[in-house]
């Protein structure tokens, strides 16, 4: 697949100036690149969805390689906890927009690259308009709603989707939505239940891992632009950093896939937060508050604060790890630390005659904890919506959250 074969590719290919010829000299001597290939890269338009752990090495290597137009979608700001893996950003950038930080860094790497910032959340309303201007889309996201949204938009637009994901010591990479190849829905037709798979903030990731996977994604994007080699179409690479090993899983397009199948049933973008169970569909009735025989409910941090200040006999349960507790906690309002991994062995420490409110960093682990407590017969159990981050936003901004 080459740039000219995709809709909207510029004709003719742009020329290289003297500075570019010198800068890309090591490319120009490669038989599979040469001057013609470098001109293809200069004509290329790649969209990076995310400027974080995967987006950092991805954007840096695409810029250094001379991809002419590099779009970046991100609406977040740089946090100190990003810096162990997100090398687009530095200590001086903490608190800045990730897009502003990324643009400055990329311009320093290669001033010949045009960076197009998209300072907005990718949604079903804007995804097609944003993605259609690019030849290749590279998914550097860390959540399921955006992952399914990027996949479906790429299928509808006919754009290859270079997929990557990381978790703890493992990474995955493939190319979805390419001609005659499978899409992400062929592999994962439905998302996992909310909270079952923790994100990097909840489960952790070794900083070098997204560097490896993001760089591999950059390689796949460059191959697609150049039209060389064998892209990872119909193949999923799985990397185990502890074993330093790669294994390959063969994938096939599913004729019954609802998006890319022979008779697709989904021909437009949907609400992916509803699809992934992150929020209720309009008009859907919320579940009743939990009892010992049902499940748990979620409560707003402001409501929890009012209960603590009033006469409600609550037991505030922090299920994060001890190092997170040491960085910032709610001990001053009576919180008690029992990490989620120790919950089963220490459940006797939790009173059964009080309203138990579990919290973690952002609300995923606390939902698991509340479910376990409800299953164990606790009469009234809740998970604090948004976790400690929600508390910092709604109640006390002075609480430190890592």
C-alpha positions, -999 to +999 in steps of 0.1 A: +000+000+000+015+033-010+005+069-005-008+073-040-031+044-036-050+060-008-078+086-013-066+122-010-029+116-015-010+146-029+001+145-065+029+149-074+051+139-046+070+168-030+106+174-037+133+173-011+154+204-004+192+203+003+187+203+041+163+174+039+187+154+016+214+158+042+191+151+071+177+119+056+210+106+041+208+073+059+173+067+045+183+077+010+210+050+008+185+023+017+174+004-014+138+002-002+136+039+005+158+061-016+147+095-028+114+083-040+105+067-007+116+097+013+093+118-009+065+094+000+072+100+037+072+137+031+038+134+014+025+112+042-001+122+067-002+102+100-026+107+129-014+098+164-043+093+187-027+102+221+005+119+231+013+096+261+033+064+266+028+050+231+024+083+214+057+097+226+081+073+208+057+070+179+056+108+173+093+112+178+103+085+154+077+095+127+089+131+130+126+121+128+119+099+098+104+129+079+067+122+078+054+154+063+022+159+083+018+146+118-016+150+135-019+145+173-051+141+192-048+148+229-066+171+254-047+162+286-020+181+305+014+168+315+015+152+350+046+143+369+036+106+369+037+107+331+075+113+329+087+078+335+075+068+301+061+097+281+094+111+267+077+137+246+075+157+278+100+169+304+099+181+340+095+217+329+064+207+310+044+196+341+011+213+340+013+223+303-009+210+276+005+177+262-001+191+227+019+222+234+047+202+249+047+177+220+047+204+193+078+221+209+096+188+211+088+176+176+098+210+161+131+206+178+135+171+165+126+180+129+114+215+119+105+202+084+075+183+099+041+200+100+023+192+133-015+195+133-029+197+169-063+183+177-069+196+213-101+177+219-115+144+230-121+120+201-158+113+200-183+098+177-193+133+166-158+144+154-138+112+147-147+108+110-140+145+103-106+142+120-094+108+107-104+113+071-076+138+065-049+112+072-034+082+054-026+062+084-040+063+119-020+050+149-039+042+181-019+051+212-049+051+236-053+033+269-091+029+271-116+007+254-142+033+243-116+052+222-100+020+210-133+008+195-141+042+182-108+045+164-112+010+149-148+016+137-139+050+122-109+035+104-131+007+089-157+032+077-131+055+062-108+027+048-078+039+068-053+014+082-052+014+120-018+006+136-029-008+170-007-010+201-014-016+238+007-021+269+001-035+304+026-042+331+052-063+312+033-072+281+027-053+248+006-060+217+008-046+182-011-052+149-024-035+119-062-035+117-087-022+091-063-027+062-076-040+028-088-076+032-075-077+067-093-081+101-103-052+123-101-049+161-137-061+163-127-094+146-104-101+175-124-085+204-161-083+193-172-071+227-153-051+253-146-066+288-169-056+317-160-022+331-132-024+357-121-060+348-090-048+329-072-020+348-055+008+329-018+016+333-025+039+363-042+011+381-021-019+370+012-002+363+036-004+333+074-005+331+084+027+314+106+012+287+077-011+275+057+016+257+089+027+241+093-007+225+057-010+214+054+026+203+085+024+182+072-008+166+040+011+157+061+038+141+079+012+120+045-002+108+033+032+099+064+040+080+062+006+061+026+015+052+036+049+038+065+035+019+046+004+006+074-019+016+077-052+036+049-072+052+028-051+075+012-068+105-021-073+087-037-105+099-010-109+126-009-099+163+025-097+179+026-102+216+058-090+235+068-104+269+093-081+284+102-104+313+110-132+289+122-108+262+103-128+237+078-122+209+051-146+198+028-142+168-009-150+166-025-153+132-057-134+127-084-136+101-112-112+091-144-124+105-171-125+078-197-120+105-179-090+121-206-063+127-183-036+113-160-051+086-179-083+078-196-093+046-229-079+058-220-053+084-248-044+109-231-013+122-226+013+094-221+044+115-204+054+147-222+048+180-218+059+216-188+040+227-190+048+264-224+032+264-211+003+243-182-003+267-205+000+298-188+032+310-221+051+312-259+043+309-277+047+276-302+076+275-334+065+292-319+034+308-330+030+344-301+029+369-298-001+391-313+002+426-289+008+455-271-023+466-282-048+492-264-079+505-282-100+479-276-076+449-247-055+439-231-022+450-239+013+440-216+043+432-218+075+452-205+109+445-175+122+465-195+152+476-222+129+490-196+109+509-182+141+524-216+151+536-221+117+552-188+119+570-196+154+583-231+143+594-245+114+614-242+087+587-221+058+602-197+052+573-165+031+570-142+047+544-121+019+529-090+027+508-082-003+486-051+012+469-015-001+475+005+011+505+028+033+484-002+052+470-016+057+505+018+071+516+016+097+488-018+109+497-049+096+516-081+104+535-068+093+569-079+127+584-115+119+577-112+083+590-102+063+560-086+029+566-062+012+542-068-024+531-052-030+497-074-049+472-050-078+471-054-083+509-092-078+511-101-114+513-077-121+542-087-090+561-124-087+555-130-093+593-115-059+599-144-042+581-175-037+602-208-051+589-231-027+607-218+004+589-221+017+553-188+007+537-176+031+510-146+019+491-123+041+471-091+038+450-074+062+426-101+065+399-128+041+408-120+008+391-105-012+420-131+001+444-159-013+422-142-047+424-138-044+462-174-033+466-187-062+446-166-087+467-180-072+499-216-073+486-211-109+476-197-116+511-229-104+527-222-068+536-256-051+538-246-017+524-216-012+502-207+016+478-179+026+455-168+063+455-172+075+419-140+088+405-120+076+435-094+099+452-092+119+420-129+126+422-125+136+458-097+160+448-119+175+421-151+177+440-142+180+477-106+188+486-081+199+459-053+197+484-053+159+484-023+145+465-031+117+440-005+096+422 
